[in-house]
Amino acid sequence: MTLSPDIIGLAAEIVDTLRARGETVSTAESLTAGAVSSAIVTIAGASDVFVGAITAYRDEIKISHLGVDQGLLKAHTSVSEQVAAAMAKGANKTFSTTWAIATTGVAGPNPLDGHPVGTVWVAIDGPVCETIELSLSGERESIRNAATASAIATFARILRHRN
């Protein structure tokens, strides 16, 4: 996965901001499969703020490692705002971080559980909690790249606007 210089710049901003505030971050990723955490740790000194990550590609890992309720998955599917938020909360709890970023969705090539390819949820959990839904188009890799970029950009924006 190749990240644009803009996204690398935002990742550097995240690391610098978290370091200055004495805060930490973790990730819980499904469709991005570690790309969000990889973008953050690309930055020298990321170990000051980045604690860990769980790539929870399968529902059983979301349940066992992130504490996502099985009933939530059955009621809403893994491609949902509720599950993205639960993944982020689970990462925060697992790693005892200030912040967590979670991603889940459908990169393709086929729809999943009634959700079309390109449906993505990003959740941020911490002093500010936010979820965003993305409707992306393109091939599998471009969807994953765009989801990663959106997660990084969303988190950078939240940090920028939080006093």
ROVEX-216659 format. One record per atom (N, C-alpha, C): x, y, z; atom name; residue number from 1; residue in one letter. Coordinates in nm, 3 decimals. Example, Ala and Ser with C-alpha at 12.3 -4.5 7.8 and 13.67 -1.06 7.14 Angstrom:
<atoms>
xx,yy,zz,atom,n,res
1.319,-0.569,0.780,N,1,a $
1.230,-0.450,0.780,CA,1,a $
1.320,-0.330,0.780,C,1,a $
1.285,-0.225,0.708,N,2,s $
1.367,-0.106,0.714,CA,2,s $
1.290,0.003,0.787,C,2,s $
</atoms>
This chain:
<atoms>
xx,yy,zz,atom,n,res
0.085,-0.117,0.000,N,1,m $
0.000,0.000,0.000,CA,1,m $
0.090,0.124,0.000,C,1,m $
0.063,0.213,-0.091,N,2,t $
0.139,0.336,-0.101,CA,2,t $
0.052,0.450,-0.052,C,2,t $
0.104,0.524,0.046,N,3,l $
0.030,0.638,0.099,CA,3,l $
0.085,0.767,0.040,C,3,l $
-0.004,0.860,0.016,N,4,s $
0.036,0.988,-0.042,CA,4,s $
0.117,1.069,0.059,C,4,s $
0.198,1.161,0.008,N,5,p $
0.272,1.250,0.099,CA,5,p $
0.178,1.328,0.192,C,5,p $
0.058,1.359,0.146,N,6,d $
-0.039,1.430,0.232,CA,6,d $
-0.077,1.345,0.353,C,6,d $
-0.100,1.217,0.331,N,7,i $
-0.139,1.128,0.441,CA,7,i $
-0.020,1.107,0.535,C,7,i $
0.098,1.093,0.481,N,8,i $
0.218,1.081,0.566,CA,8,i $
0.234,1.209,0.648,C,8,i $
0.207,1.323,0.588,N,9,g $
0.213,1.449,0.662,CA,9,g $
0.112,1.454,0.775,C,9,g $
-0.008,1.404,0.750,N,10,l $
-0.110,1.399,0.855,CA,10,l $
-0.071,1.301,0.965,C,10,l $
-0.011,1.189,0.927,N,11,a $
0.036,1.092,1.027,CA,11,a $
0.143,1.157,1.116,C,11,a $
0.232,1.235,1.056,N,12,a $
0.335,1.306,1.134,CA,12,a $
0.269,1.406,1.229,C,12,a $
0.167,1.474,1.181,N,13,e $
0.094,1.569,1.266,CA,13,e $
0.030,1.496,1.384,C,13,e $
-0.027,1.379,1.358,N,14,i $
-0.088,1.298,1.465,CA,14,i $
0.016,1.263,1.570,C,14,i $
0.129,1.210,1.526,N,15,v $
0.234,1.169,1.620,CA,15,v $
0.282,1.289,1.701,C,15,v $
0.307,1.401,1.635,N,16,d $
0.355,1.521,1.705,CA,16,d $
0.253,1.572,1.806,C,16,d $
0.126,1.574,1.766,N,17,t $
0.020,1.624,1.855,CA,17,t $
0.004,1.533,1.976,C,17,t $
-0.002,1.403,1.953,N,18,l $
-0.017,1.310,2.064,CA,18,l $
0.101,1.317,2.159,C,18,l $
0.221,1.326,2.105,N,19,r $
0.342,1.337,2.188,CA,19,r $
0.335,1.463,2.275,C,19,r $
0.299,1.574,2.215,N,20,a $
0.292,1.701,2.288,CA,20,a $
0.188,1.695,2.400,C,20,a $
0.082,1.618,2.380,N,21,r $
-0.025,1.609,2.479,CA,21,r $
-0.006,1.493,2.577,C,21,r $
0.094,1.410,2.552,N,22,g $
0.114,1.294,2.639,CA,22,g $
0.005,1.189,2.622,C,22,g $
-0.050,1.179,2.500,N,23,e $
-0.158,1.085,2.471,CA,23,e $
-0.108,0.970,2.384,C,23,e $
-0.189,0.864,2.379,N,24,t $
-0.152,0.745,2.304,CA,24,t $
-0.266,0.702,2.212,C,24,t $
-0.232,0.615,2.115,N,25,v $
-0.331,0.567,2.020,CA,25,v $
-0.308,0.419,1.990,C,25,v $
-0.417,0.351,1.961,N,26,s $
-0.413,0.211,1.914,CA,26,s $
-0.511,0.200,1.798,C,26,s $
-0.505,0.086,1.728,N,27,t $
-0.599,0.065,1.617,CA,27,t $
-0.662,-0.074,1.624,C,27,t $
-0.781,-0.083,1.566,N,28,a $
-0.852,-0.209,1.545,CA,28,a $
-0.899,-0.205,1.400,C,28,a $
-0.841,-0.290,1.318,N,29,e $
-0.866,-0.280,1.174,CA,29,e $
-0.919,-0.409,1.116,C,29,e $
-1.014,-0.396,1.028,N,30,s $
-1.064,-0.508,0.951,CA,30,s $
-1.023,-0.489,0.806,C,30,s $
-1.101,-0.417,0.726,N,31,l $
-1.070,-0.411,0.583,CA,31,l $
-0.937,-0.345,0.552,C,31,l $
-0.886,-0.258,0.639,N,32,t $
-0.757,-0.194,0.613,CA,32,t $
-0.639,-0.281,0.658,C,32,t $
-0.665,-0.385,0.732,N,33,a $
-0.568,-0.490,0.766,CA,33,a $
-0.432,-0.438,0.814,C,33,a $
-0.434,-0.336,0.898,N,34,g $
-0.310,-0.284,0.954,CA,34,g $
-0.254,-0.163,0.883,C,34,g $
-0.317,-0.117,0.777,N,35,a $
-0.264,-0.004,0.701,CA,35,a $
-0.270,0.127,0.780,C,35,a $
-0.371,0.145,0.864,N,36,v $
-0.380,0.267,0.944,CA,36,v $
-0.265,0.271,1.044,C,36,v $
-0.243,0.160,1.114,N,37,s $
-0.131,0.156,1.209,CA,37,s $
0.002,0.169,1.136,C,37,s $
0.013,0.111,1.019,N,38,s $
0.135,0.122,0.941,CA,38,s $
0.164,0.267,0.902,C,38,s $
0.060,0.341,0.867,N,39,a $
0.079,0.482,0.832,CA,39,a $
0.133,0.561,0.951,C,39,a $
0.080,0.532,1.069,N,40,i $
0.125,0.604,1.188,CA,40,i $
0.269,0.569,1.222,C,40,i $
0.303,0.439,1.217,N,41,v $
0.439,0.399,1.258,CA,41,v $
0.543,0.425,1.151,C,41,v $
0.501,0.474,1.036,N,42,t $
0.596,0.520,0.934,CA,42,t $
0.675,0.640,0.987,C,42,t $
0.616,0.711,1.081,N,43,i $
0.675,0.834,1.134,CA,43,i $
0.777,0.801,1.242,C,43,i $
0.896,0.855,1.229,N,44,a $
0.999,0.837,1.332,CA,44,a $
0.948,0.890,1.465,C,44,a $
0.967,0.813,1.570,N,45,g $
0.920,0.853,1.702,CA,45,g $
0.779,0.809,1.733,C,45,g $
0.716,0.736,1.642,N,46,a $
0.579,0.690,1.666,CA,46,a $
0.569,0.602,1.790,C,46,a $
0.677,0.537,1.828,N,47,s $
0.673,0.450,1.945,CA,47,s $
0.645,0.529,2.073,C,47,s $
0.661,0.659,2.070,N,48,d $
0.625,0.742,2.185,CA,48,d $
0.474,0.744,2.209,C,48,d $
0.396,0.722,2.103,N,49,v $
0.251,0.739,2.114,CA,49,v $
0.170,0.618,2.068,C,49,v $
0.227,0.537,1.980,N,50,f $
0.153,0.422,1.927,CA,50,f $
0.177,0.301,2.015,C,50,f $
0.068,0.240,2.065,N,51,v $
0.079,0.131,2.161,CA,51,v $
0.065,-0.005,2.094,C,51,v $
-0.035,-0.024,2.008,N,52,g $
-0.055,-0.153,1.945,CA,52,g $
-0.175,-0.154,1.854,C,52,g $
-0.192,-0.270,1.790,N,53,a $
-0.300,-0.285,1.692,CA,53,a $
-0.351,-0.428,1.691,C,53,a $
-0.476,-0.441,1.656,N,54,i $
-0.535,-0.572,1.631,CA,54,i $
-0.597,-0.567,1.492,C,54,i $
-0.554,-0.661,1.408,N,55,t $
-0.620,-0.678,1.279,CA,55,t $
-0.724,-0.787,1.299,C,55,t $
-0.848,-0.745,1.303,N,56,a $
-0.960,-0.836,1.331,CA,56,a $
-1.040,-0.857,1.203,C,56,a $
-0.985,-0.937,1.116,N,57,y $
-1.047,-0.960,0.986,CA,57,y $
-1.173,-1.046,0.999,C,57,y $
-1.172,-1.137,1.093,N,58,r $
-1.287,-1.226,1.113,CA,58,r $
-1.367,-1.186,1.236,C,58,r $
-1.497,-1.214,1.231,N,59,d $
-1.584,-1.178,1.341,CA,59,d $
-1.540,-1.241,1.473,C,59,d $
-1.493,-1.365,1.470,N,60,e $
-1.454,-1.429,1.596,CA,60,e $
-1.337,-1.356,1.663,C,60,e $
-1.254,-1.290,1.586,N,61,i $
-1.145,-1.211,1.645,CA,61,i $
-1.199,-1.079,1.700,C,61,i $
-1.296,-1.021,1.631,N,62,k $
-1.361,-0.901,1.684,CA,62,k $
-1.421,-0.932,1.822,C,62,k $
-1.479,-1.051,1.836,N,63,i $
-1.541,-1.092,1.962,CA,63,i $
-1.435,-1.123,2.068,C,63,i $
-1.339,-1.210,2.033,N,64,s $
-1.244,-1.259,2.134,CA,64,s $
-1.136,-1.158,2.172,C,64,s $
-1.093,-1.075,2.080,N,65,h $
-0.982,-0.985,2.109,CA,65,h $
-1.022,-0.840,2.132,C,65,h $
-1.141,-0.802,2.082,N,66,l $
-1.185,-0.664,2.099,CA,66,l $
-1.311,-0.652,2.185,C,66,l $
-1.368,-0.766,2.222,N,67,g $
-1.486,-0.764,2.307,CA,67,g $
-1.613,-0.720,2.238,C,67,g $
-1.617,-0.726,2.106,N,68,v $
-1.740,-0.690,2.034,CA,68,v $
-1.845,-0.796,2.066,C,68,v $
-1.963,-0.752,2.103,N,69,d $
-2.071,-0.841,2.141,CA,69,d $
-2.121,-0.918,2.019,C,69,d $
-2.134,-1.049,2.033,N,70,q $
-2.180,-1.133,1.923,CA,70,q $
-2.320,-1.091,1.877,C,70,q $
-2.404,-1.050,1.971,N,71,g $
-2.538,-1.004,1.936,CA,71,g $
-2.537,-0.879,1.850,C,71,g $
-2.439,-0.793,1.875,N,72,l $
-2.424,-0.672,1.794,CA,72,l $
-2.389,-0.709,1.650,C,72,l $
-2.299,-0.804,1.635,N,73,l $
-2.262,-0.851,1.501,CA,73,l $
-2.381,-0.914,1.430,C,73,l $
-2.460,-0.992,1.502,N,74,k $
-2.577,-1.055,1.439,CA,74,k $
-2.683,-0.953,1.402,C,74,k $
-2.701,-0.854,1.488,N,75,a $
-2.806,-0.754,1.463,CA,75,a $
-2.768,-0.655,1.353,C,75,a $
-2.639,-0.620,1.346,N,76,h $
-2.599,-0.512,1.255,CA,76,h $
-2.498,-0.552,1.148,C,76,h $
-2.438,-0.667,1.158,N,77,t $
-2.329,-0.719,1.074,CA,77,t $
-2.198,-0.646,1.106,C,77,t $
-2.089,-0.702,1.059,N,78,s $
-1.958,-0.642,1.087,CA,78,s $
-1.937,-0.510,1.011,C,78,s $
-2.019,-0.486,0.911,N,79,v $
-2.008,-0.363,0.832,CA,79,v $
-2.114,-0.266,0.882,C,79,v $
-2.088,-0.209,1.000,N,80,s $
-2.187,-0.120,1.060,CA,80,s $
-2.120,-0.019,1.151,C,80,s $
-2.191,0.088,1.172,N,81,e $
-2.144,0.192,1.263,CA,81,e $
-2.126,0.135,1.404,C,81,e $
-2.222,0.054,1.448,N,82,q $
-2.219,-0.001,1.583,CA,82,q $
-2.096,-0.088,1.605,C,82,q $
-2.063,-0.172,1.508,N,83,v $
-1.948,-0.261,1.522,CA,83,v $
-1.818,-0.181,1.512,C,83,v $
-1.811,-0.083,1.424,N,84,a $
-1.690,0.001,1.417,CA,84,a $
-1.665,0.069,1.551,C,84,a $
-1.770,0.125,1.611,N,85,a $
-1.755,0.192,1.740,CA,85,a $
-1.714,0.093,1.848,C,85,a $
-1.771,-0.026,1.848,N,86,a $
-1.735,-0.128,1.947,CA,86,a $
-1.591,-0.175,1.929,C,86,a $
-1.545,-0.183,1.804,N,87,m $
-1.405,-0.220,1.779,CA,87,m $
-1.310,-0.114,1.837,C,87,m $
-1.342,0.012,1.815,N,88,a $
-1.257,0.119,1.866,CA,88,a $
-1.256,0.118,2.019,C,88,a $
-1.372,0.101,2.081,N,89,k $
-1.379,0.093,2.227,CA,89,k $
-1.298,-0.027,2.277,C,89,k $
-1.307,-0.138,2.205,N,90,g $
-1.233,-0.257,2.244,CA,90,g $
-1.083,-0.238,2.236,C,90,g $
-1.037,-0.167,2.133,N,91,a $
-0.893,-0.138,2.122,CA,91,a $
-0.848,-0.048,2.236,C,91,a $
-0.928,0.052,2.268,N,92,n $
-0.894,0.140,2.379,CA,92,n $
-0.881,0.062,2.509,C,92,n $
-0.974,-0.028,2.530,N,93,k $
-0.972,-0.109,2.652,CA,93,k $
-0.853,-0.206,2.652,C,93,k $
-0.832,-0.275,2.541,N,94,t $
-0.724,-0.373,2.531,CA,94,t $
-0.588,-0.310,2.553,C,94,t $
-0.565,-0.195,2.492,N,95,f $
-0.433,-0.133,2.496,CA,95,f $
-0.421,-0.019,2.598,C,95,f $
-0.530,0.014,2.665,N,96,s $
-0.531,0.124,2.763,CA,96,s $
-0.476,0.253,2.703,C,96,s $
-0.528,0.289,2.587,N,97,t $
-0.483,0.409,2.518,CA,97,t $
-0.582,0.524,2.536,C,97,t $
-0.537,0.642,2.504,N,98,t $
-0.622,0.761,2.507,CA,98,t $
-0.721,0.756,2.392,C,98,t $
-0.674,0.712,2.277,N,99,w $
-0.750,0.712,2.153,CA,99,w $
-0.741,0.576,2.086,C,99,w $
-0.842,0.544,2.006,N,100,a $
-0.835,0.428,1.918,CA,100,a $
-0.906,0.461,1.787,C,100,a $
-0.853,0.403,1.681,N,101,i $
-0.910,0.418,1.547,CA,101,i $
-0.951,0.279,1.499,C,101,i $
-1.072,0.266,1.448,N,102,a $
-1.118,0.137,1.396,CA,102,a $
-1.171,0.153,1.255,C,102,a $
-1.152,0.048,1.175,N,103,t $
-1.206,0.046,1.039,CA,103,t $
-1.272,-0.088,1.012,C,103,t $
-1.383,-0.084,0.941,N,104,t $
-1.451,-0.206,0.898,CA,104,t $
-1.527,-0.173,0.770,C,104,t $
-1.546,-0.271,0.685,N,105,g $
-1.619,-0.245,0.561,CA,105,g $
-1.600,-0.353,0.458,C,105,g $
-1.635,-0.320,0.336,N,106,v $
-1.631,-0.414,0.224,CA,106,v $
-1.539,-0.360,0.115,C,106,v $
-1.424,-0.423,0.099,N,107,a $
-1.330,-0.381,-0.006,CA,107,a $
-1.355,-0.453,-0.138,C,107,a $
-1.429,-0.559,-0.133,N,108,g $
-1.460,-0.632,-0.256,CA,108,g $
-1.373,-0.753,-0.276,C,108,g $
-1.395,-0.824,-0.379,N,109,p $
-1.467,-0.785,-0.500,CA,109,p $
-1.618,-0.804,-0.493,C,109,p $
-1.669,-0.870,-0.385,N,110,n $
-1.812,-0.899,-0.377,CA,110,n $
-1.876,-0.828,-0.260,C,110,n $
-2.007,-0.800,-0.269,N,111,p $
-2.079,-0.745,-0.154,CA,111,p $
-2.069,-0.841,-0.035,C,111,p $
-2.097,-0.790,0.085,N,112,l $
-2.090,-0.871,0.206,CA,112,l $
-2.211,-0.840,0.294,C,112,l $
-2.283,-0.943,0.330,N,113,d $
-2.398,-0.929,0.420,CA,113,d $
-2.494,-0.820,0.377,C,113,d $
-2.515,-0.807,0.247,N,114,g $
-2.608,-0.707,0.195,CA,114,g $
-2.549,-0.567,0.179,C,114,g $
-2.422,-0.551,0.211,N,115,h $
-2.356,-0.421,0.196,CA,115,h $
-2.277,-0.420,0.066,C,115,h $
-2.293,-0.314,-0.013,N,116,p $
-2.221,-0.308,-0.140,CA,116,p $
-2.071,-0.284,-0.119,C,116,p $
-1.994,-0.325,-0.217,N,117,v $
-1.851,-0.297,-0.218,CA,117,v $
-1.831,-0.146,-0.205,C,117,v $
-1.738,-0.108,-0.119,N,118,g $
-1.709,0.034,-0.098,CA,118,g $
-1.774,0.092,0.027,C,118,g $
-1.860,0.014,0.093,N,119,t $
-1.918,0.059,0.219,CA,119,t $
-1.813,0.044,0.328,C,119,t $
-1.782,0.154,0.396,N,120,v $
-1.677,0.155,0.498,CA,120,v $
-1.724,0.237,0.618,C,120,v $
-1.688,0.189,0.736,N,121,w $
-1.710,0.264,0.859,CA,121,w $
-1.577,0.287,0.927,C,121,w $
-1.554,0.410,0.971,N,122,v $
-1.437,0.448,1.049,CA,122,v $
-1.489,0.499,1.183,C,122,v $
-1.429,0.452,1.292,N,123,a $
-1.468,0.499,1.425,CA,123,a $
-1.345,0.547,1.500,C,123,a $
-1.362,0.656,1.571,N,124,i $
-1.260,0.710,1.661,CA,124,i $
-1.319,0.704,1.801,C,124,i $
-1.242,0.651,1.896,N,125,d $
-1.288,0.645,2.034,CA,125,d $
-1.183,0.710,2.122,C,125,d $
-1.228,0.795,2.212,N,126,g $
-1.138,0.864,2.303,CA,126,g $
-1.211,0.978,2.369,C,126,g $
-1.140,1.085,2.401,N,127,p $
-1.206,1.201,2.459,CA,127,p $
-1.315,1.258,2.368,C,127,p $
-1.301,1.236,2.239,N,128,v $
-1.404,1.267,2.139,CA,128,v $
-1.431,1.138,2.064,C,128,v $
-1.557,1.103,2.049,N,129,c $
-1.594,0.982,1.974,CA,129,c $
-1.667,1.024,1.848,C,129,c $
-1.630,0.962,1.738,N,130,e $
-1.692,0.996,1.611,CA,130,e $
-1.691,0.874,1.520,C,130,e $
-1.795,0.859,1.442,N,131,t $
-1.799,0.757,1.338,CA,131,t $
-1.832,0.826,1.206,C,131,t $
-1.775,0.772,1.099,N,132,i $
-1.808,0.822,0.966,CA,132,i $
-1.832,0.704,0.874,C,132,i $
-1.927,0.722,0.785,N,133,e $
-1.953,0.621,0.682,CA,133,e $
-1.900,0.673,0.550,C,133,e $
-1.832,0.584,0.478,N,134,l $
-1.780,0.617,0.347,CA,134,l $
-1.847,0.529,0.243,C,134,l $
-1.873,0.583,0.129,N,135,s $
-1.921,0.507,0.013,CA,135,s $
-1.817,0.527,-0.096,C,135,s $
-1.726,0.431,-0.105,N,136,l $
-1.612,0.442,-0.195,CA,136,l $
-1.634,0.360,-0.321,C,136,l $
-1.563,0.394,-0.425,N,137,s $
-1.572,0.316,-0.549,CA,137,s $
-1.431,0.283,-0.595,C,137,s $
-1.424,0.186,-0.682,N,138,g $
-1.295,0.146,-0.737,CA,138,g $
-1.264,0.002,-0.705,C,138,g $
-1.141,-0.034,-0.736,N,139,e $
-1.093,-0.170,-0.710,CA,139,e $
-1.060,-0.185,-0.562,C,139,e $
-1.043,-0.309,-0.521,N,140,r $
-1.017,-0.344,-0.382,CA,140,r $
-0.907,-0.259,-0.319,C,140,r $
-0.793,-0.249,-0.384,N,141,e $
-0.680,-0.176,-0.328,CA,141,e $
-0.709,-0.027,-0.315,C,141,e $
-0.778,0.030,-0.412,N,142,s $
-0.809,0.173,-0.403,CA,142,s $
-0.909,0.200,-0.290,C,142,s $
-1.001,0.108,-0.266,N,143,i $
-1.095,0.123,-0.155,CA,143,i $
-1.020,0.116,-0.022,C,143,i $
-0.929,0.023,-0.009,N,144,r $
-0.850,0.011,0.114,CA,144,r $
-0.762,0.135,0.135,C,144,r $
-0.701,0.184,0.029,N,145,n $
-0.619,0.306,0.038,CA,145,n $
-0.704,0.426,0.081,C,145,n $
-0.821,0.441,0.020,N,146,a $
-0.907,0.554,0.053,CA,146,a $
-0.960,0.544,0.196,C,146,a $
-0.990,0.424,0.242,N,147,a $
-1.036,0.405,0.380,CA,147,a $
-0.925,0.441,0.479,C,147,a $
-0.804,0.399,0.448,N,148,t $
-0.689,0.432,0.533,CA,148,t $
-0.667,0.583,0.538,C,148,t $
-0.668,0.645,0.422,N,149,a $
-0.648,0.790,0.415,CA,149,a $
-0.758,0.864,0.492,C,149,a $
-0.881,0.819,0.480,N,150,s $
-0.992,0.883,0.550,CA,150,s $
-0.979,0.868,0.701,C,150,s $
-0.937,0.750,0.746,N,151,a $
-0.919,0.729,0.890,CA,151,a $
-0.812,0.822,0.946,C,151,a $
-0.700,0.831,0.877,N,152,i $
-0.591,0.918,0.922,CA,152,i $
-0.635,1.065,0.919,C,152,i $
-0.699,1.106,0.811,N,153,a $
-0.742,1.246,0.797,CA,153,a $
-0.848,1.282,0.902,C,153,a $
-0.940,1.191,0.928,N,154,t $
-1.044,1.216,1.029,CA,154,t $
-0.983,1.232,1.167,C,154,t $
-0.891,1.142,1.202,N,155,f $
-0.829,1.151,1.334,CA,155,f $
-0.745,1.279,1.347,C,155,f $
-0.672,1.315,1.244,N,156,a $
-0.594,1.439,1.247,CA,156,a $
-0.686,1.560,1.266,C,156,a $
-0.800,1.560,1.198,N,157,r $
-0.896,1.671,1.211,CA,157,r $
-0.950,1.679,1.353,C,157,r $
-0.983,1.565,1.412,N,158,i $
-1.034,1.564,1.550,CA,158,i $
-0.929,1.620,1.645,C,158,i $
-0.805,1.576,1.630,N,159,l $
-0.699,1.627,1.718,CA,159,l $
-0.678,1.776,1.702,C,159,l $
-0.687,1.824,1.578,N,160,r $
-0.667,1.966,1.548,CA,160,r $
-0.772,2.054,1.614,C,160,r $
-0.894,2.002,1.623,N,161,h $
-1.005,2.082,1.672,CA,161,h $
-1.038,2.058,1.819,C,161,h $
-0.959,1.974,1.883,N,162,r $
-0.980,1.947,2.025,CA,162,r $
-0.884,2.032,2.106,C,162,r $
-0.937,2.102,2.201,N,163,n $
-0.852,2.187,2.287,CA,163,n $
-0.789,2.108,2.398,C,163,n $
</atoms>
